[in-house]
């Protein structure tokens, strides 16, 4: 699509950071998702001027040690409300109805029936209130849930019954039947969902992480599940992706794992293209300051 609009471009596509070597020294622009990025990509790109993240998260891009001070970074924001919210609802329903148990029973040709838990009447806390949370909250309300926003900037928002400050996460945790992590990853939010939060949660409560792996202390989560501090978890994101085969998360009882599928949905390229093409037009015109979704400005702009 970009070549159709900008035929003057030379675009090289690689599937992994280990395959950039033939091209990286000559690139001016890099478009990439953040989880699979590696420092050598920016280290070996002396001409790099602009990185367009293909998702919302820019951790593992803006914090790369070798990222040049004059490189501008933009992201794709505002297109993940529907896919991530639908994934979150699916994960909550899967936990409430223990759908993996039915799949395992089918594998054994076993006819097993059990009463399902409902979302109706339950309380969900959404940690991180941005555009995705604003889409998700009304969906939770439609299921008859009480919705609590947990945010650094509490404000009245449609779909939420109330808001609490982020520093009150542990205080509100005992009220929650579901805790949904949607908060961006940063030094401030690293492992924000940790042992103290799990201890405060109900033993019947569930965690859903559709934010970034680093916001949940995975070691503490394993201990919380093994000790019965919480009932289960659905993880869509991980501190290391792809999740290593030796990770204890694969074998922990009560966890359902998804390989970062939350925002990955049909039509993604079409929804992202207006941002990519618009910013490319600005870049080629030398008008970098008017690109949209700038999340990291060059040092010389300060």
N, C-alpha and C positions, 0 to 999 in steps of 0.2 A: 504493500500500500504506500509506503514512504517513497519507494522508487518511482511509482506512478506520478506522485506529486512533485518529487524532487529528483528528476533524472540525472542531475549533475552530481549526485552523491555516489560514492563507492561504499557499498555496505558488505561487510564480511560477517557471517553468522557462525558462531561456534557453540557447541553444546556443553562445554565445561571449561573452567578457568585454566585447566592444564593444556588447552588447545589454542591459547591465544598467541603463542610465541611468534608465528609467522606474520602476524598483523599488528601486534600491539605497539610497536615502536612508532608507527606512522599514524595512529588514530588521533583525531581531534575530539571525537564524541564517543561516549560509551553508553549503551542502553543495556540495563541488566536488572535482574532481581537481586535483592540484597543477601538472602541466606547463603547462596553458593559462592559469593565473592571471596577473593583472596587478596592479600596485600601485594603480591608480586604483580598483579594486574595493573594497579595504579603506579607502582614503583617503576615498571618497565615501559611506561607510557609518557615520555617526556613532553609530548605535544598536547596532552589531554587538557581540554578547556572546560568540558561540560559532561556531567554524568546525569542521564535521565533514568531514575529508578523506575522500573516497570510495575512496582507495587507501591503501597503506602509507606511501609517501613523502610527506614534508611539506616538503621543500625547495621553494622558490618559494612557500611560504606563510609559514612561521615567519620567513623572512628578508626578507619584504617590508618596505621601509623605513617604510611608513605604517601597519603593523599596530599597533593600539592595545595598550598594555601590559596592559589588563584583559581582553583577549580570550583565552578558553580555546580550545585547539586539540586535537581528538581525531582519531584515524585508524581505519581498518579493518585490523585485524591478525589474522592467523591463518587467512585463507581463501585465500591465494595459493600454498600449497604445491603442490597438484596442478597447477593451470594453468601456473604459471611453470616448474615442474620438467619437465612434459611438453614445454613449448615448448623448454626448454634441451636436452633429449634430441633433439628434432626438429632443432634447429639443429646439434647436434654430428653427427648422422647425415648431415645435408645437406652439411656441410663434408667429412666423411670420404668420402662417396660422390659428392661434387661433383654433387649433384642439379640445380643450375641448368644445368650443361652438358648434361644429358639433355633438359631442357626446351627449351634453345636448339636442340639437334639436332632435336628433334621439329618445331620451327618451320620447319626446313629440310628436313623429310622425310628426315633423314639417319640411317642405321642405324649407330650408333657403340657399340662395346663397349670396356671397359677394366676392369682389376682394381680392386676397391674396397678402400679402407682399412677396417680394423675398429676398433671401440671396444675389443673384447676385448684385454687385454694392455697397454692404454695407461694412462697416468697423467693424472688430472685434478686440478687444484688449484682449490678453491672459495674465492674470496676473499670473506670475510664469512660467518660461521657463525651464522645465525639460524634461524627456523622453516622458511623455504623450503629452506635448505641441508640442514637435518635431514631434509627430505622427499626432496630430490634425491640425497643421498649413497647411500642404499640402492638407488635405481634405477641409479645408476652401477655399484654393486657387482654388481647383477644382470646387467650387461653384461660383467662380468669385468674391470672397471677397478680400478686402485689409486687410492684417493681420499685426497687431502691437504687438510686444512682449514687456511686461512690466516686468522688471527683475532687480534683484540686481546686476547682472553681464552681461550687454549687450555685445553680440558678434554676428558676422554674423552667421546665422543659416538658412538652407534651409527651404523654405516655408514661411518665414517671410519677409515682405516688408521693415520693419525697426524695430529697438529696441529703447526703451527709458528706462531710469532708474526708479526704483521703486518709488523713491521720486518724480518723475514727473507724478505720477498717476492722480492727480487732474488736472494737466495742460493738459494731453492728453484726459481726460474723455469727454470733449465736442465734440471730433471728432468721438466718438464710437457709433455705432448702437447696438453693443452687447459687453458686458464686461463678459468674462469668467474667473472665479476664479479657478486657479489650483495651487495656492501657498500653500506650507506646513504650517501647524499651528504651531506657536511658540509665545513666549511672544512678539516678534517684529512684528508679522503679525496679532495678535489678533485684530479683528474689523478693519482691514485695509481698508475694503470697508464699509465706514460709511457715516454719514450725509453729510460731505463735498464733498464726491465723488458723491453721489446721486444728490446734488444740482448742481454740475458741469455737470452732464450728460444731454443729450437731453431728452425732455419729451416724445420722441418717442422711446427711447432706452430701451434695455432689459438687465437684469442681469441673468447669469447662474452660479450657484455655484456647482461645482463638486469637490471641494477641501475638506474643513472641515467647519463645521458650524461656528466655532469660528472666521473665517476670515471675516465673514460678520456680521455687527451689525444688528441683526434681528429686534430690536425695531426701529432703524432708517429706515430700509427697509420698515416696515409696514407704517411708517409715510410718506415715500417718495411715496409709491404707493397710499396711501389715498389722498395725496395732489396733485398727478399727476406729481410729479417731474420726474418719469420714467414711462414707459408704462406697464412693466410687469416683472415677474421673474420666473425662474424655479429653484427650490431648490432640490438637491439630498441629501444634508447633512445638519445637524442641530446641534446647540450648545448642545442640549440634545436629545439623541436617545434611545429608540423610542420617537418621538415627542409627548409630553403630549397632551391628548385630549383637555385640556383647553387652549392650545396655540392659540394665536390670528392669527397665520399664517394659520391655517386651514380655517379661514373665510375671509381672506383678499382678496379683489378683485384684480385680475390680477396675482395671484400666482398659479403656478402648482407645486404640491409637489410629490416627488418620494422618497420612503423609502430606501435611500442609495442603489440604484440599479446600479449605474454607472459602477462599476467594477465587479459586481456580474453577472457572465455569465457562460454558459455551457462550460465545459472543464477547469474550474478554477483550480480544484484540480490537473489535469494533468500538467497544465502549472506551478503550484507552486511546484510540487513534486521534481523537480531537486534541487531546493534551499533547501527544507526541508530535503531531504535525504542526500544531500551533506554535509549540516551543521551537521546533526545527525552523519554521519560517522566521521567527524572531532571531534565532541564532545566526542563520545565514544572512540576515539583514544587519547583523552586528548590534542588535538591540537586546542584549542579554538581560538587562535590568527589567525589561517588561515581559519576560517569560513568566508563566504562571507556576504556582506551587514551588517556589524557590524555598528550599529548606536549609541551604547552606550557601552563604554568599562569599565571594572571594574576599580576601583580606583587604585588598585595595578599595573595596566599596565601603569599608567601615568608616 
